């Protein structure tokens, strides 16, 4: 499973710009915030975001990068969840 540290190396190898990521993140976050304020489902928003990652990976033939990215995100979420739940495995 990928960690955030290994993802940083992947970003460096692929020359992913921090400024570009922040710019795109801010645009996506603004759109989502507006939709969530309108009462859209958080679950639907998360499914749509993951679906977009999968679609982009297929369309632009960068599935390996998307797999590494999602594995790193999953590891980070699992770590956060473990800490939030008092370090208990359920």
DRENKOL-36590 format. One record per residue (C-alpha): residue in one letter; x, y, z. Coordinates in pm, 1 decimal. Layout:
<pts>
+----+----------+----------+----------+
! aa !     east !    north !       up !
+----+----------+----------+----------+
!  A !        X !        Y !        Z !
...
+----+----------+----------+----------+
</pts>
This chain:
<pts>
+----+----------+----------+----------+
! aa !     east !    north !       up !
+----+----------+----------+----------+
!  X !      0.0 !      0.0 !      0.0 !
!  X !    127.6 !    346.0 !    -87.7 !
!  X !    200.3 !    604.0 !    177.3 !
!  X !    189.6 !    981.0 !    147.3 !
!  X !    571.5 !    980.6 !    137.8 !
!  X !    583.0 !    750.9 !   -163.6 !
!  X !    317.3 !    965.3 !   -332.8 !
!  X !    538.5 !   1271.4 !   -290.9 !
!  X !    808.6 !   1087.5 !   -485.8 !
!  X !    556.0 !    995.9 !   -756.4 !
!  X !    448.1 !   1361.3 !   -778.5 !
!  X !    812.1 !   1465.3 !   -809.2 !
!  X !    883.4 !   1202.1 !  -1075.6 !
!  X !    578.2 !   1312.0 !  -1275.9 !
!  X !    654.8 !   1682.1 !  -1221.4 !
!  X !    317.6 !   1759.3 !  -1060.6 !
!  X !    309.0 !   2127.9 !   -967.8 !
!  X !    190.5 !   2217.7 !   -617.6 !
!  X !     43.4 !   2542.6 !   -752.6 !
!  X !   -153.1 !   2356.8 !  -1018.5 !
!  X !   -286.7 !   2108.0 !   -762.9 !
!  X !   -392.7 !   2388.0 !   -527.1 !
!  X !   -560.3 !   2580.6 !   -811.4 !
!  X !   -755.8 !   2274.7 !   -928.6 !
!  X !   -839.6 !   2174.0 !   -571.7 !
!  X !   -977.7 !   2519.3 !   -494.8 !
!  X !  -1196.6 !   2515.4 !   -806.8 !
!  X !  -1335.7 !   2171.4 !   -730.0 !
!  X !  -1387.7 !   2257.5 !   -361.1 !
!  X !  -1580.4 !   2573.4 !   -455.4 !
!  X !  -1812.5 !   2379.0 !   -686.8 !
!  X !  -1871.0 !   2109.1 !   -426.4 !
!  X !  -1935.4 !   2360.6 !   -150.8 !
!  X !  -2206.0 !   2529.6 !   -355.4 !
!  X !  -2372.8 !   2195.5 !   -431.7 !
!  X !  -2350.6 !   2080.1 !    -68.8 !
!  X !  -2502.3 !   2409.4 !     48.2 !
!  X !  -2788.7 !   2340.5 !   -192.7 !
!  X !  -2852.3 !   2018.0 !     -2.9 !
!  X !  -2679.7 !   1764.4 !   -226.7 !
!  X !  -2564.6 !   1441.9 !    -62.8 !
!  X !  -2209.4 !   1418.9 !     69.2 !
!  X !  -2207.6 !   1050.8 !    -24.9 !
!  X !  -2309.5 !   1136.8 !   -381.0 !
!  X !  -2031.6 !   1397.3 !   -399.0 !
!  X !  -1770.0 !   1145.0 !   -286.3 !
!  X !  -1890.9 !    882.6 !   -532.7 !
!  X !  -1884.5 !   1141.8 !   -811.4 !
!  X !  -1528.2 !   1246.8 !   -725.1 !
!  X !  -1399.0 !    888.2 !   -723.7 !
!  X !  -1589.0 !    817.8 !  -1046.0 !
!  X !  -1419.0 !   1119.0 !  -1203.8 !
!  X !  -1076.1 !    994.0 !  -1097.3 !
!  X !  -1154.7 !    658.2 !  -1257.8 !
!  X !  -1286.9 !    819.6 !  -1574.4 !
!  X !   -984.7 !   1048.8 !  -1611.0 !
!  X !   -752.1 !    753.1 !  -1551.8 !
!  X !   -919.0 !    560.9 !  -1833.6 !
!  X !   -947.8 !    852.3 !  -2074.1 !
!  X !   -588.7 !    969.1 !  -2032.7 !
!  X !   -432.7 !    625.2 !  -1988.3 !
!  X !   -281.0 !    696.2 !  -1648.1 !
!  X !   -439.0 !    416.6 !  -1447.4 !
!  X !   -117.5 !    329.7 !  -1260.4 !
!  X !    -89.0 !    685.4 !  -1129.5 !
!  X !   -457.5 !    682.6 !  -1025.6 !
!  X !   -409.6 !    348.3 !   -848.5 !
!  X !   -107.5 !    481.0 !   -657.8 !
!  X !   -294.5 !    800.6 !   -573.1 !
!  X !   -605.1 !    620.6 !   -446.8 !
!  X !   -397.9 !    369.6 !   -246.4 !
!  X !   -216.5 !    657.2 !    -77.8 !
!  X !   -544.2 !    834.2 !     -6.1 !
!  X !   -692.4 !    514.6 !    137.7 !
!  X !   -390.6 !    460.8 !    363.3 !
!  X !   -417.4 !    816.9 !    492.2 !
!  X !   -793.3 !    786.2 !    554.8 !
!  X !   -751.2 !    454.4 !    734.1 !
!  X !   -478.2 !    603.0 !    953.8 !
!  X !   -694.2 !    905.4 !   1040.8 !
!  X !   -995.0 !    683.6 !   1111.7 !
!  X !   -784.4 !    457.5 !   1336.3 !
!  X !   -672.9 !    758.9 !   1541.8 !
!  X !  -1025.3 !    908.9 !   1554.2 !
!  X !  -1175.8 !    584.5 !   1681.6 !
!  X !   -924.6 !    560.1 !   1963.5 !
!  X !   -691.5 !    321.9 !   1785.7 !
!  X !   -943.7 !     37.3 !   1786.3 !
!  X !   -972.2 !   -200.7 !   1494.2 !
!  X !  -1332.7 !   -290.2 !   1426.3 !
+----+----------+----------+----------+
</pts>
